[in-house]
Amino acid sequence: MRAFPPAATRLVSLFALIALLSGCASRAEGVLIPTKVEVAGASTVDILVGTTRKPSDKPGFLFSGERGQEPEVTEIKVSIPPDKNREIGQVQWPRRLPPDPAKEFATVAVNPLPLAAAPAWVKSHLPKSRRVLIFVHGFNNQYEDAVYRFAQIVHDSGADVAPVLFTWPSRGSIFAYNYDKESTNYSRNALETMLRQASQDPSIAEVTIMAHSMGSWLTMEALRQMAIRDGRVAPKIKNVILASPDLDVDVFGQQLEEIGEHKPSMTLFVSRDDRALQLSKRISGNVDRLGQIDPTQEPYRSELEKAGITVLDLTALRGGDPLNHGKFAESPEVVKLLGNRLIAGQAVTDSTVGLGEGLGAIAIGTAQTVGSAASVAVSAPIAIIDPNTRRSYNEQVGRFGQTLGGTIQTTLGQ
């Protein structure tokens, strides 16, 4: 019997590991059946969901992983358990139906809407900031996965936004990678249309896009198409956040070039220990995935600085995700950062914030007094690599002294 080569053996082992981890948590099926909630302290998140999926005839599923003929829109209200009964960053899936809203997420209402009613829904849910957050999920997500995860992000981040989810046809299986990838291509026009309509709505002041994993490919493709059609990305699209982007680094560079000079502010969350992206790299020709790069190393450091892209390196951060692929949503500190700064369109660090404060504000476990020397230790679980910090770090080093200067140089990869 012919033995498998070592590379193939490692790939099979990685598939087996991800399959095991993705199936280890038991949960009920059909969780989108509405249920009555009467629990003190529970919160409700109201989401507008646009999808290119095919409707499902299974109760409580709403949409399948297959591709629909036309985009559809649904309003979904999700109940979040009281804070005392949950961990920030976690989705408490119902183990059986009906769910226990005191301890588990629950669907409160499901209201299908005509496409023409979407602008009115957004207008009625806009906060004073008049900001819309559009979330695009990643690979291996069923419809309900995307809905509950986005509800968790909106709730835990405290983002001051009207929340809109764009969910594309993912079969929710680790063995459907190629199908999912083609489904993102299938959905490019629909996402571009959503972004254009939001940008042209006079009631909306600003649009932030947050995409995870393979959703980053879809997002960049939609923005690229918009730039080609219209000559630029719509000015109201101010910020793009790519979390664990499952994107070929060469393709990302080409997409940036074709989007052009007038692009939104971009922030990347990367982690070199991302096991899901390790698998993606192996089945995609062994080309680096954007979400797994070391932003302190060349050629990435120079190219990211040239493009004005801020990178948050979460490699040293330890969370509850065995694949290290969902740190952006599962870390309490990171999800709060999303709501307090990034979704609101504020830079994490810039020349007005100062190096110590910028790192100290989000350095988990090391931040004591904001701006203190301890806050910029090289062991900080989140390292921030942004162009403004690089340009101004010498001035900051002078404030803390020459000894600390060596630490900062190491942190920023200088």
N, C-alpha and C positions, 0 to 999 in steps of 0.2 A: 504494500500500500504506500503510495507516494505521500511524503510528509508535506504539510503546508509550509511555505517560507515564513520566516520570523515576522515579517511585516504583516502578512495576512493573518497570522495567529494573533498578533496584537490587535488588529482591527476587529476580528471576531470577538475577542475578549472585551474590547471597549463597547461593542454593540450589546453584548450580553450584560455588561455592567449597567449601561444606560437603561436597558429593558427592565432589569431587576429594580433599579432605583425608581423608574417611572411608574412601576406597578405595585410598589410596596405599600402605598397608602390606600386603605379601603375607604370608599365613599359611595354615597347613594347615586343612582342614575335618575335623570329627569328632574334635576333640581330647579328648573325654571317654571315649575308649576307654582302659581301664586299661592301664598298662605297668609293667614291673618297673623299679625304681630302685635302683641300687647305685653311688652317688656319695658320696664322703667330703665332708662339709660341707653337703650338701643338707638342707633342712628340710621338714617335712611339716605342712600346715595341714588340720585335720579340721573340716569344716563341715556343719551340718545345713541342708538346703535345702528350704523349703516353696514350693510354686508353685500358681498357678491356670492354668498353661499346659496345653495339650493334648499328650499324649505324642507323640513323633516315632517313625516307623518307620525313620528313617535311622540307621545305626550311628554311635555317637559323638556324637549330638546330644541324645539323651534326651527333650527337650521342644522343641516348635515355638513359633512366635509366635502360634498360634491359641489360642482360649479353651477350657479344659477344663471338664468337667462338675462335677468334684469336686476339691478341693485334694489334692495328693500331696506326699509327703515322701521325701527321699533323703539319705543320708549320702555325701559326696564328700570324698576325701582328695586334696589337691593337693601336689605336690612343687615346692619353690622352689629354684632353683640356689644354690650357695654364694655368699656375699656378694662374694667376690673376682671373680666372673664376672657381676655384675649391678649396675645402678644402682638405688638406693633410689627407690621411687615408680614404677617401670616394670614392666609385664608383658612378659616375654620370651615372645612367642607362638612356638610351634613352626612352622618353615617347611615341614616335611614330617613325615610319620609313618613310624616311631615317632619321638617327640621325642628330643632330646639333653638328658637331665636335668642335665648338667653346665653347660649354658648356657641351657636353656629350661624353662618351666613344663611339668609333666607330670601327668597324672591317674594316681594310684596305685590308687585303689579307688572303686567305685560300688556302693552298697548300698541298694536300695529298701527303705523301711520302711513298715509300716502306721501310720496316723495315731496310733493308740493307743500306739505305741512312742516317739513324740517326747519325752514328758516323761522317760522313762528315759534316752534319749540325752543330753538336756540335763543331767540330774542327774549322769551319769557324766563329763561334761566340764566341770563347774563348777570354777573355781579357788577359792582360799580366800576371795576377795572375794564369791563367789556372785553375780557380776554376769553378766548376759546382754547381748550386743550384737546388736541386730536391724538389719540393713542392708536398705534398700529402694532399688533401682537406679533409673535414670532412663530417659528416652526413647532409642529407637534402640539397644536392648540385646538381643542374643540371649541364650539361657540360658547358654551357655558364657562370654559376655562378663561377665555378672554374677558367675559363679562364680570366674573367674580374677581379676577386679578385687577382689572381696571378699577372696580369699585373699591377694592382695598387700597390701591395707590391714591385715589382721589381722597378717600377718608383719612388715611394715615399721613398724607403730605399736607393736608389742610389747604390744598391749592385753591386760590381764589379764581375759579374758572367755571365756564359752562363745559361740562365733560362730554366729549363725543368719542365714541369708539368706532374704528373701522376694522371690521373683521373679514378676512379673506378665506377662501376654501382650503383649510388645512384638514387633513383626515385624522389628525390627532394620533398618529402612529410614528414611532421612530423609524419604521421601515418604509415610510412614504416620503422620504426626503426629496426625491426628484419630482414626485407629484406636487408636493408643496411648493417647490421652487417654481415650477411652471405655473402654479396657481397665482403666485405673486405677479408673474408676467401677465396673466389673464386679468388681473385686477388693477393694473397700472392706470388705465383710462378712468376707471371709476374713482380711484383715489384722487387723481388729478382734477376730476370734475368737482369732487367734494371740496378740495382745497381752493379751487378757483371760485366756487360759489361762496364759500366762507369769506374769501378775500374781497369779494365784490359786495358783500352785505354791508350796508351803511351803518347798521346797528353794532357791528363788530369792530372793535378798535385794533385788535391784535390776535394773531394766531400763533400758538406754539405747538409743534409736532414732537411727540415722543414715540420712538420706535424701538422695539426690542428684537434682537436676534435677526432672523430672516426678514422681519418687517422693515429692517433698515434698508435692505436691498430695494424693497417695494417703495419705500419713502424716497430714496435717492432717485429712483427711476421716474417716479411721478414728478419730482421737482425738476429733473433734467428735461422731461417732456414739456413741462410748463415753460421752462426757459427757452427751449427751442421754438415752441409755438409763439410765445409772446415777447420774446427778446430778453426776458428776465423773469426771475421768480417774483411773484406778487409782493409788493413792499410790506403788506400787512403780515406776511409770514416772517416774523422777527427771529424766532429761535427754533433750532432743530436739535433734539437730544437723541443720540444714538446709543442705546445701552446694549452692551455685549454684541456689537454688530457682526452678523454673519455675512461678511462682505469681503470678497477678494480685494486685497489692498491695491492691486494694479487697476482693477475696475473702478474702485472708489476714486483713485486719482483722476481717471478719465471722466468720471461723472462730475467731479468738482470742476474740471476744466470746461466741460460743456455747460455747466450751470452758469459759469461766467463770474465776472467780478462782483456783481451785485447779488451776493448770496446771503442767506440768513446767517446769524451767529450760530456756530456749531459747537456742541459739547459731546465728547465721547466718554463712555465708561468702558474701561478695558480691564482685563484680568488675565494674567499669563497662565493661571491654573484652571482655566475654563475647560472642563472636560468635553462639553458638548461641542465647542469650537475645535477642540482637538480632533474629534471625529469628523467634523465638517472639513477640516483641512485635509485629512487623509483621503476623503472621497472626492475632493475637489482639485486633484492634481498636485497636492502638497504645497500649495501656495498659501502664504500667511493670510489668516483671517484678521480683519481690522480690529476685532474685539479682543485679540490675543497678543497684540504686539507689545513690545517694550518701548514706550514712548521716549525713553532717555537715550536710545541707541539710534545710530544712523542706519539708513537714511531717513528714518521716521522723524527724528527730532527736528531736523532742519526743515523737512517738508511740512510738518504740522505747524511749525512756527511761521513759515512763509505763508501758509494758508490762513493763519490767524485762528487756528482751532485749539480749543481748550480740552485737555485730556485729564480725566480723573482715573488714576491707576488704583484699582481696588484689590490688587494681588494679595496684599498682606491682610486683607480683611477676612475674618472668619465668620461665616453665617450658617444658616440651617440648610442650605441647598447643597446636597452631596455632589452635584455636578458643577457647582460654582458658576452657574449660568444666570442666576436671578438675583445677584447681590444688590443690584440697583433698587429692587423693590422690597427685599426682605430685611435689609439692614435698617433699623429704626433711625440711625443717624443720617444715612444716605437719603431715605425717603423724606425725611424732614428737610434736608438740604434741597431736594427737588421742589418742595412746596415753597420754602422760604426764599429761595434765590433763583434757581434755574428756570422753573416754570414761569416765574415772575419776570424773567428776562434780565436778571442781574448777573453780573460776572461773579464767579466764585472768588477770584483774586484779580486785582488790577492795581494800577498805580495809586488809586485813592484809598485802597484798603490796607496795603502794607503786607509784607511777607509773613511776619509772625502772626498777625491777625487772620490772614487768609487761611493759613494752614491750621492754626489753633482752633478756629471756629468749627472745624470738622474732623480734627485728628482724634479718633476714638481712643479713649483710654489714656491719652497723653496730654490732652488739652486741659490745663488747669486754669490759669489766668490767661485770657485772650491776649496774645502778643508776647507771652512769656517764652523764655528759651526752651522750656520743656515742650512747648507746642510745636516746635519745628524739628523735633528729633527725627532722625532718619528712620526709626522704627514705626513712625506714624502709619496706621493701616491705610490711609488714603493719601496718595501723593498727587499734588496738583502740578500739572505741566501746562502753563499758559504763557503766551508771548509777552504779556505785560509784566508778569513776575520775572521772567528772564531778563528783561531790559532794566528792571529796577532793583534787582537783588543786591547789587553792590552797595547801594545807598543803605539798604536795610541791614546788611552785614555790619556796616560801620556802627550801627546803633547797639548791636549785641556783642561786638568784640571779635577779635581775630580767631579765638578758639571756636566759637559758634560758626564762624564763617566756613570752616572746613566741613562742618556738618551740613550746612545749607548747600554748599557746592555739591556734596555727594547726593543730597536729596534731589536736586534739580538736574543731576547728570551733567554738570558743567566740567 
